[in-house]
Amino acid sequence: MRRSRFFLTIMAFCVGLGLFRVKYQVMALEKSHREVIKKIAENKESIHVLKAELTHLNDPARLQKLAVTHLGHAALKPSQIMAIHELPKQTTEVKVAVDPIEALMDAVNAVTLQPDTLIAANETSHAAA
């Protein structure tokens, strides 16, 4: 009888100790859960602010004003319009590059500009206009 009481007492103590430990683990997990929820809310708010800034920065009227101010871009003139057959022909084969900027530069360099062809094309455009 004494042994069973002692065994039950030790067992109750171990179960109590285990419950105490589980309780504090749950409290720590709840605290980290609240922190994660708070960080998610902060990130959602910052995403909202960034979307508003992006909308402002991509405003077409603002971009047009900046293009005119800093790049000297203006409305397209009729003399700048050419037919496709009037454009200079590509004389060399363009290699395919992994970098898109490099590929674009290769394509631009592949087109040989012939000044006499461009002047004649502009004169034709002016006469048609």
C-alpha positions, -999 to +999 in steps of 0.1 A: +000+000+000+028+024+009+046+017-024+016+024-045+009+057-026+045+068-031+044+058-068+011+077-073+026+108-055+057+107-078+035+102-108+012+132-098+043+153-093+057+144-127+023+151-144+021+185-126+056+194-137+049+184-173+017+205-173+036+234-158+062+231-186+036+228-213+017+259-200+048+281-203+056+267-238+020+276-249+024+311-234+057+316-253+041+304-285+011+327-280+035+356-275+054+348-307+021+344-326+010+379-315+044+393-327+040+376-361+005+390-364+018+425-355+046+422-381+021+410-408-001+441-401+029+464-403+040+448-436+005+452-450+005+488-441+039+494-457+027+476-489-003+499-490+020+530-487+043+517-513+014+510-537+002+546-532+038+559-539+041+537-571+007+550-583+019+586-579+053+579-595+037+562-625+012+590-632+013+596-669+009+634-666+038+635-641+060+613-663+052+634-694+062+666-675+095+650-664+102+637-699+098+672-713+118+689-685+147+665-683+149+647-716+137+674-740+109+651-753+081+668-772+051+659-793+059+637-823+064+658-855+051+645-889+087+646-902+096+620-877+072+594-891+085+570-917+071+540-935+086+506-926+101+501-960+120+534-956+138+522-924+175+511-928+180+474-933+198+452-909+231+442-924+245+418-899+230+389-879+221+398-844+234+373-817+210+364-789+223+376-756+212+366-721+213+402-709+184+421-724+203+454-725+232+437-743+208+422-768+192+456-774+226+473-779+236+445-804+204+450-823+211+488-825+247+483-836+236+458-863+216+485-881+239+506-903+227+541-907+233+555-941+230+593-940+220+597-976+191+572-972+178+589-941+180+624-958+161+611-988+135+594-966+130+626-946+126+646-978+100+621-990+082+624-957+082+662-959+068+662-994+040+638-984+031+659-954 
